[in-house]
């Protein structure tokens, strides 16, 4: 009898060993990369990403509306109102995932124009100069109900197709150029995110090595910084979409999170901004229950919580605001030999000056990295990675700026921007695609022999012979 028991036990152990050798342990971390996407399909020119959990997403390429260092405070507020309007348009069961990708590039003249000798020498001087470029993507994701055996619903699918077109129309009406990524473009964007390579023409994959602090891939290493720790939320009580900096004893407004494009030592930085739209009645009911629990135990901390909840309920009732769950994180990619601690110190100091203390307990690096994939935002833990706030406050933490680009105009005069990169400017204000004025006068000031007459009579400005020309000797 004992012999049969030993043989049976040995057979079970051998079977378990063969199963583990053939199929692996089935651990979640070993399958986490493979369990993201099901397929990418083309739907009337829109590349739709299907995840294995049942969500489907569309990716819009757009440009942030506020020009960097423009000092236009109204445009910051207009962007926050636009994002809250998009959240209200989508409604319950949708998520907005905005990704701003900052990449270090080297300048090359890609205009394709045939230049004269002096112009060629001018561009040759700037060739190879390093600068930071920004690419912005807006990902619209519809949540799938996990409790059902068959999660596909034809009515919800048609609603998804209608909603993404509404979002595109709202962005166009706001003056933002947008376009949906097609099937191949969406696949290529996902591959570039996976490899953290947004500059090379060909994308190659490599092995991952993950620990509590970083995610390593080949000769690169990245770290995910979660901006908010839900266990100890350190945010200012009043927040604006911009902050002021001192320039020559003068205050100038800049983006609240504008520091993310100037992290020292970083090759690539991705700023993930996620808004999840829940059922408003359910969230208000849960807030009311939470307020009653705090009120049942009168002490200073509970009374402060009750007052905060009452203020939120008052704002929602009076101004028709929307409650959202939000998550913000930074993915900083550096070379393997770079000192990651310098990036960490810079981010902590810069956000600390704004009253935002980033989470120091983001030990789930792999989960944060994988759940930040385009269309996979619903993988973020509802208990640990998301926090409840008003839609306006969450929109203030979004990145809103873009760097200055060359204007589309036949009248090109090149200057350099703040990064030292040539950009074409239409100084007339009326020759380019974007008309700034319908008439313009010129006044040239300079010492004798500096070329004032040549500039006015022989430069491309003579395209309009009716324009008044003045010189001052």
Secondary structure as a PSIPRED ss2 file (coil, helix, strand):
# PSIPRED VFORMAT (PSIPRED V4.0)

   1 X C   1.000  0.000  0.000
   2 X H   0.000  1.000  0.000
   3 X H   0.000  1.000  0.000
   4 X H   0.000  1.000  0.000
   5 X H   0.000  1.000  0.000
   6 X H   0.000  1.000  0.000
   7 X H   0.000  1.000  0.000
   8 X H   0.000  1.000  0.000
   9 X H   0.000  1.000  0.000
  10 X H   0.000  1.000  0.000
  11 X H   0.000  1.000  0.000
  12 X H   0.000  1.000  0.000
  13 X H   0.000  1.000  0.000
  14 X H   0.000  1.000  0.000
  15 X H   0.000  1.000  0.000
  16 X H   0.000  1.000  0.000
  17 X H   0.000  1.000  0.000
  18 X H   0.000  1.000  0.000
  19 X H   0.000  1.000  0.000
  20 X H   0.000  1.000  0.000
  21 X H   0.000  1.000  0.000
  22 X H   0.000  1.000  0.000
  23 X H   0.000  1.000  0.000
  24 X C   1.000  0.000  0.000
  25 X C   1.000  0.000  0.000
  26 X C   1.000  0.000  0.000
  27 X C   1.000  0.000  0.000
  28 X H   0.000  1.000  0.000
  29 X H   0.000  1.000  0.000
  30 X H   0.000  1.000  0.000
  31 X H   0.000  1.000  0.000
  32 X C   1.000  0.000  0.000
  33 X C   1.000  0.000  0.000
  34 X C   1.000  0.000  0.000
  35 X C   1.000  0.000  0.000
  36 X C   1.000  0.000  0.000
  37 X E   0.000  0.000  1.000
  38 X E   0.000  0.000  1.000
  39 X E   0.000  0.000  1.000
  40 X E   0.000  0.000  1.000
  41 X E   0.000  0.000  1.000
  42 X E   0.000  0.000  1.000
  43 X E   0.000  0.000  1.000
  44 X C   1.000  0.000  0.000
  45 X C   1.000  0.000  0.000
  46 X E   0.000  0.000  1.000
  47 X E   0.000  0.000  1.000
  48 X E   0.000  0.000  1.000
  49 X E   0.000  0.000  1.000
  50 X E   0.000  0.000  1.000
  51 X E   0.000  0.000  1.000
  52 X C   1.000  0.000  0.000
  53 X C   1.000  0.000  0.000
  54 X C   1.000  0.000  0.000
  55 X C   1.000  0.000  0.000
  56 X E   0.000  0.000  1.000
  57 X E   0.000  0.000  1.000
  58 X E   0.000  0.000  1.000
  59 X E   0.000  0.000  1.000
  60 X E   0.000  0.000  1.000
  61 X E   0.000  0.000  1.000
  62 X E   0.000  0.000  1.000
  63 X C   1.000  0.000  0.000
  64 X C   1.000  0.000  0.000
  65 X C   1.000  0.000  0.000
  66 X E   0.000  0.000  1.000
  67 X E   0.000  0.000  1.000
  68 X C   1.000  0.000  0.000
  69 X C   1.000  0.000  0.000
  70 X C   1.000  0.000  0.000
  71 X C   1.000  0.000  0.000
  72 X C   1.000  0.000  0.000
  73 X H   0.000  1.000  0.000
  74 X H   0.000  1.000  0.000
  75 X H   0.000  1.000  0.000
  76 X H   0.000  1.000  0.000
  77 X H   0.000  1.000  0.000
  78 X H   0.000  1.000  0.000
  79 X H   0.000  1.000  0.000
  80 X H   0.000  1.000  0.000
  81 X H   0.000  1.000  0.000
  82 X H   0.000  1.000  0.000
  83 X H   0.000  1.000  0.000
  84 X H   0.000  1.000  0.000
  85 X H   0.000  1.000  0.000
  86 X H   0.000  1.000  0.000
  87 X H   0.000  1.000  0.000
  88 X H   0.000  1.000  0.000
  89 X H   0.000  1.000  0.000
  90 X H   0.000  1.000  0.000
  91 X C   1.000  0.000  0.000
  92 X C   1.000  0.000  0.000
  93 X C   1.000  0.000  0.000
  94 X E   0.000  0.000  1.000
  95 X E   0.000  0.000  1.000
  96 X E   0.000  0.000  1.000
  97 X E   0.000  0.000  1.000
  98 X E   0.000  0.000  1.000
  99 X E   0.000  0.000  1.000
 100 X E   0.000  0.000  1.000
 101 X E   0.000  0.000  1.000
 102 X E   0.000  0.000  1.000
 103 X E   0.000  0.000  1.000
 104 X E   0.000  0.000  1.000
 105 X E   0.000  0.000  1.000
 106 X E   0.000  0.000  1.000
 107 X C   1.000  0.000  0.000
 108 X C   1.000  0.000  0.000
 109 X C   1.000  0.000  0.000
 110 X C   1.000  0.000  0.000
 111 X C   1.000  0.000  0.000
 112 X C   1.000  0.000  0.000
 113 X C   1.000  0.000  0.000
 114 X C   1.000  0.000  0.000
 115 X C   1.000  0.000  0.000
 116 X C   1.000  0.000  0.000
 117 X H   0.000  1.000  0.000
 118 X H   0.000  1.000  0.000
 119 X H   0.000  1.000  0.000
 120 X H   0.000  1.000  0.000
 121 X H   0.000  1.000  0.000
 122 X H   0.000  1.000  0.000
 123 X H   0.000  1.000  0.000
 124 X H   0.000  1.000  0.000
 125 X H   0.000  1.000  0.000
 126 X H   0.000  1.000  0.000
 127 X C   1.000  0.000  0.000
 128 X C   1.000  0.000  0.000
 129 X C   1.000  0.000  0.000
 130 X E   0.000  0.000  1.000
 131 X E   0.000  0.000  1.000
 132 X E   0.000  0.000  1.000
 133 X E   0.000  0.000  1.000
 134 X E   0.000  0.000  1.000
 135 X E   0.000  0.000  1.000
 136 X E   0.000  0.000  1.000
 137 X E   0.000  0.000  1.000
 138 X E   0.000  0.000  1.000
 139 X E   0.000  0.000  1.000
 140 X E   0.000  0.000  1.000
 141 X E   0.000  0.000  1.000
 142 X E   0.000  0.000  1.000
 143 X C   1.000  0.000  0.000
 144 X C   1.000  0.000  0.000
 145 X C   1.000  0.000  0.000
 146 X C   1.000  0.000  0.000
 147 X C   1.000  0.000  0.000
 148 X C   1.000  0.000  0.000
 149 X C   1.000  0.000  0.000
 150 X C   1.000  0.000  0.000
 151 X C   1.000  0.000  0.000
 152 X C   1.000  0.000  0.000
 153 X C   1.000  0.000  0.000
 154 X H   0.000  1.000  0.000
 155 X H   0.000  1.000  0.000
 156 X H   0.000  1.000  0.000
 157 X H   0.000  1.000  0.000
 158 X H   0.000  1.000  0.000
 159 X H   0.000  1.000  0.000
 160 X H   0.000  1.000  0.000
 161 X H   0.000  1.000  0.000
 162 X H   0.000  1.000  0.000
 163 X H   0.000  1.000  0.000
 164 X H   0.000  1.000  0.000
 165 X H   0.000  1.000  0.000
 166 X H   0.000  1.000  0.000
 167 X H   0.000  1.000  0.000
 168 X H   0.000  1.000  0.000
 169 X H   0.000  1.000  0.000
 170 X H   0.000  1.000  0.000
 171 X H   0.000  1.000  0.000
 172 X H   0.000  1.000  0.000
 173 X H   0.000  1.000  0.000
 174 X C   1.000  0.000  0.000
 175 X C   1.000  0.000  0.000
 176 X C   1.000  0.000  0.000
 177 X C   1.000  0.000  0.000
 178 X C   1.000  0.000  0.000
 179 X E   0.000  0.000  1.000
 180 X E   0.000  0.000  1.000
 181 X C   1.000  0.000  0.000
 182 X C   1.000  0.000  0.000
 183 X H   0.000  1.000  0.000
 184 X H   0.000  1.000  0.000
 185 X H   0.000  1.000  0.000
 186 X H   0.000  1.000  0.000
 187 X H   0.000  1.000  0.000
 188 X H   0.000  1.000  0.000
 189 X H   0.000  1.000  0.000
 190 X H   0.000  1.000  0.000
 191 X H   0.000  1.000  0.000
 192 X H   0.000  1.000  0.000
 193 X H   0.000  1.000  0.000
 194 X H   0.000  1.000  0.000
 195 X H   0.000  1.000  0.000
 196 X C   1.000  0.000  0.000
 197 X C   1.000  0.000  0.000
 198 X C   1.000  0.000  0.000
 199 X C   1.000  0.000  0.000
 200 X C   1.000  0.000  0.000
 201 X C   1.000  0.000  0.000
 202 X C   1.000  0.000  0.000
 203 X C   1.000  0.000  0.000
 204 X C   1.000  0.000  0.000
 205 X C   1.000  0.000  0.000
 206 X C   1.000  0.000  0.000
 207 X C   1.000  0.000  0.000
 208 X E   0.000  0.000  1.000
 209 X E   0.000  0.000  1.000
 210 X E   0.000  0.000  1.000
 211 X C   1.000  0.000  0.000
 212 X C   1.000  0.000  0.000
 213 X C   1.000  0.000  0.000
 214 X C   1.000  0.000  0.000
 215 X E   0.000  0.000  1.000
 216 X E   0.000  0.000  1.000
 217 X E   0.000  0.000  1.000
 218 X C   1.000  0.000  0.000
 219 X C   1.000  0.000  0.000
 220 X E   0.000  0.000  1.000
 221 X E   0.000  0.000  1.000
 222 X E   0.000  0.000  1.000
 223 X E   0.000  0.000  1.000
 224 X E   0.000  0.000  1.000
 225 X E   0.000  0.000  1.000
 226 X E   0.000  0.000  1.000
 227 X C   1.000  0.000  0.000
 228 X C   1.000  0.000  0.000
 229 X C   1.000  0.000  0.000
 230 X C   1.000  0.000  0.000
 231 X C   1.000  0.000  0.000
 232 X C   1.000  0.000  0.000
 233 X C   1.000  0.000  0.000
 234 X C   1.000  0.000  0.000
 235 X C   1.000  0.000  0.000
 236 X C   1.000  0.000  0.000
 237 X C   1.000  0.000  0.000
 238 X C   1.000  0.000  0.000
 239 X C   1.000  0.000  0.000
 240 X C   1.000  0.000  0.000
 241 X C   1.000  0.000  0.000
 242 X E   0.000  0.000  1.000
 243 X E   0.000  0.000  1.000
 244 X E   0.000  0.000  1.000
 245 X E   0.000  0.000  1.000
 246 X E   0.000  0.000  1.000
 247 X E   0.000  0.000  1.000
 248 X C   1.000  0.000  0.000
 249 X C   1.000  0.000  0.000
 250 X E   0.000  0.000  1.000
 251 X E   0.000  0.000  1.000
 252 X E   0.000  0.000  1.000
 253 X E   0.000  0.000  1.000
 254 X E   0.000  0.000  1.000
 255 X E   0.000  0.000  1.000
 256 X C   1.000  0.000  0.000
 257 X C   1.000  0.000  0.000
 258 X H   0.000  1.000  0.000
 259 X H   0.000  1.000  0.000
 260 X H   0.000  1.000  0.000
 261 X H   0.000  1.000  0.000
 262 X C   1.000  0.000  0.000
 263 X C   1.000  0.000  0.000
 264 X C   1.000  0.000  0.000
 265 X C   1.000  0.000  0.000
 266 X C   1.000  0.000  0.000
 267 X C   1.000  0.000  0.000
 268 X E   0.000  0.000  1.000
 269 X E   0.000  0.000  1.000
 270 X E   0.000  0.000  1.000
 271 X E   0.000  0.000  1.000
 272 X E   0.000  0.000  1.000
 273 X E   0.000  0.000  1.000
 274 X E   0.000  0.000  1.000
 275 X E   0.000  0.000  1.000
 276 X E   0.000  0.000  1.000
 277 X C   1.000  0.000  0.000
 278 X C   1.000  0.000  0.000
 279 X C   1.000  0.000  0.000
 280 X H   0.000  1.000  0.000
 281 X H   0.000  1.000  0.000
 282 X H   0.000  1.000  0.000
 283 X H   0.000  1.000  0.000
 284 X H   0.000  1.000  0.000
 285 X H   0.000  1.000  0.000
 286 X H   0.000  1.000  0.000
 287 X H   0.000  1.000  0.000
 288 X H   0.000  1.000  0.000
 289 X H   0.000  1.000  0.000
 290 X H   0.000  1.000  0.000
 291 X H   0.000  1.000  0.000
 292 X H   0.000  1.000  0.000
 293 X H   0.000  1.000  0.000
 294 X H   0.000  1.000  0.000
 295 X H   0.000  1.000  0.000
 296 X C   1.000  0.000  0.000
 297 X C   1.000  0.000  0.000
 298 X C   1.000  0.000  0.000
 299 X C   1.000  0.000  0.000
 300 X H   0.000  1.000  0.000
 301 X H   0.000  1.000  0.000
 302 X H   0.000  1.000  0.000
 303 X H   0.000  1.000  0.000
 304 X H   0.000  1.000  0.000
 305 X H   0.000  1.000  0.000
 306 X H   0.000  1.000  0.000
 307 X H   0.000  1.000  0.000
 308 X H   0.000  1.000  0.000
 309 X H   0.000  1.000  0.000
 310 X H   0.000  1.000  0.000
 311 X H   0.000  1.000  0.000
 312 X H   0.000  1.000  0.000
 313 X H   0.000  1.000  0.000
 314 X H   0.000  1.000  0.000
 315 X H   0.000  1.000  0.000
 316 X H   0.000  1.000  0.000
 317 X H   0.000  1.000  0.000
 318 X H   0.000  1.000  0.000
 319 X H   0.000  1.000  0.000
 320 X C   1.000  0.000  0.000
 321 X C   1.000  0.000  0.000
 322 X C   1.000  0.000  0.000
 323 X E   0.000  0.000  1.000
 324 X E   0.000  0.000  1.000
 325 X E   0.000  0.000  1.000
 326 X E   0.000  0.000  1.000
 327 X E   0.000  0.000  1.000
 328 X E   0.000  0.000  1.000
 329 X E   0.000  0.000  1.000
 330 X E   0.000  0.000  1.000
 331 X E   0.000  0.000  1.000
 332 X E   0.000  0.000  1.000
 333 X E   0.000  0.000  1.000
 334 X E   0.000  0.000  1.000
 335 X E   0.000  0.000  1.000
 336 X C   1.000  0.000  0.000
 337 X C   1.000  0.000  0.000
 338 X C   1.000  0.000  0.000
 339 X C   1.000  0.000  0.000
 340 X H   0.000  1.000  0.000
 341 X H   0.000  1.000  0.000
 342 X H   0.000  1.000  0.000
 343 X H   0.000  1.000  0.000
 344 X H   0.000  1.000  0.000
 345 X H   0.000  1.000  0.000
 346 X H   0.000  1.000  0.000
 347 X H   0.000  1.000  0.000
 348 X H   0.000  1.000  0.000
 349 X H   0.000  1.000  0.000
 350 X H   0.000  1.000  0.000
 351 X H   0.000  1.000  0.000
 352 X H   0.000  1.000  0.000
 353 X H   0.000  1.000  0.000
 354 X C   1.000  0.000  0.000
 355 X C   1.000  0.000  0.000
 356 X C   1.000  0.000  0.000
 357 X C   1.000  0.000  0.000
 358 X C   1.000  0.000  0.000
 359 X C   1.000  0.000  0.000
 360 X C   1.000  0.000  0.000
 361 X C   1.000  0.000  0.000
 362 X C   1.000  0.000  0.000
 363 X C   1.000  0.000  0.000
 364 X C   1.000  0.000  0.000
 365 X H   0.000  1.000  0.000
 366 X H   0.000  1.000  0.000
 367 X H   0.000  1.000  0.000
 368 X H   0.000  1.000  0.000
 369 X H   0.000  1.000  0.000
 370 X H   0.000  1.000  0.000
 371 X H   0.000  1.000  0.000
 372 X C   1.000  0.000  0.000
 373 X C   1.000  0.000  0.000
 374 X C   1.000  0.000  0.000
 375 X C   1.000  0.000  0.000
 376 X C   1.000  0.000  0.000
 377 X H   0.000  1.000  0.000
 378 X H   0.000  1.000  0.000
 379 X H   0.000  1.000  0.000
 380 X C   1.000  0.000  0.000
 381 X C   1.000  0.000  0.000
 382 X C   1.000  0.000  0.000
 383 X C   1.000  0.000  0.000
 384 X C   1.000  0.000  0.000
 385 X C   1.000  0.000  0.000
 386 X C   1.000  0.000  0.000
 387 X E   0.000  0.000  1.000
 388 X E   0.000  0.000  1.000
 389 X E   0.000  0.000  1.000
 390 X E   0.000  0.000  1.000
 391 X H   0.000  1.000  0.000
 392 X H   0.000  1.000  0.000
 393 X H   0.000  1.000  0.000
 394 X H   0.000  1.000  0.000
 395 X H   0.000  1.000  0.000
 396 X H   0.000  1.000  0.000
 397 X C   1.000  0.000  0.000
 398 X C   1.000  0.000  0.000
 399 X C   1.000  0.000  0.000
 400 X C   1.000  0.000  0.000
 401 X E   0.000  0.000  1.000
 402 X E   0.000  0.000  1.000
 403 X C   1.000  0.000  0.000
 404 X C   1.000  0.000  0.000
 405 X C   1.000  0.000  0.000
 406 X C   1.000  0.000  0.000
 407 X C   1.000  0.000  0.000
 408 X C   1.000  0.000  0.000
 409 X C   1.000  0.000  0.000
 410 X C   1.000  0.000  0.000
 411 X C   1.000  0.000  0.000
 412 X C   1.000  0.000  0.000
 413 X E   0.000  0.000  1.000
 414 X E   0.000  0.000  1.000
 415 X E   0.000  0.000  1.000
 416 X E   0.000  0.000  1.000
 417 X C   1.000  0.000  0.000
 418 X C   1.000  0.000  0.000
 419 X C   1.000  0.000  0.000
 420 X C   1.000  0.000  0.000
 421 X C   1.000  0.000  0.000
 422 X E   0.000  0.000  1.000
 423 X E   0.000  0.000  1.000
 424 X E   0.000  0.000  1.000
 425 X E   0.000  0.000  1.000
 426 X C   1.000  0.000  0.000
 427 X C   1.000  0.000  0.000
 428 X C   1.000  0.000  0.000
 429 X C   1.000  0.000  0.000
 430 X C   1.000  0.000  0.000
 431 X C   1.000  0.000  0.000
 432 X C   1.000  0.000  0.000
 433 X C   1.000  0.000  0.000
 434 X C   1.000  0.000  0.000
 435 X C   1.000  0.000  0.000
 436 X C   1.000  0.000  0.000
 437 X C   1.000  0.000  0.000
 438 X C   1.000  0.000  0.000
 439 X C   1.000  0.000  0.000
 440 X C   1.000  0.000  0.000
 441 X C   1.000  0.000  0.000
 442 X C   1.000  0.000  0.000
 443 X C   1.000  0.000  0.000
 444 X E   0.000  0.000  1.000
 445 X E   0.000  0.000  1.000
 446 X C   1.000  0.000  0.000
 447 X C   1.000  0.000  0.000
 448 X C   1.000  0.000  0.000
 449 X C   1.000  0.000  0.000
 450 X C   1.000  0.000  0.000
 451 X C   1.000  0.000  0.000
 452 X H   0.000  1.000  0.000
 453 X H   0.000  1.000  0.000
 454 X H   0.000  1.000  0.000
 455 X H   0.000  1.000  0.000
 456 X H   0.000  1.000  0.000
 457 X H   0.000  1.000  0.000
 458 X H   0.000  1.000  0.000
 459 X C   1.000  0.000  0.000
 460 X H   0.000  1.000  0.000
 461 X H   0.000  1.000  0.000
 462 X H   0.000  1.000  0.000
 463 X H   0.000  1.000  0.000
 464 X C   1.000  0.000  0.000
 465 X C   1.000  0.000  0.000
 466 X C   1.000  0.000  0.000
 467 X C   1.000  0.000  0.000
 468 X C   1.000  0.000  0.000
 469 X C   1.000  0.000  0.000
 470 X C   1.000  0.000  0.000
 471 X E   0.000  0.000  1.000
 472 X E   0.000  0.000  1.000
 473 X C   1.000  0.000  0.000
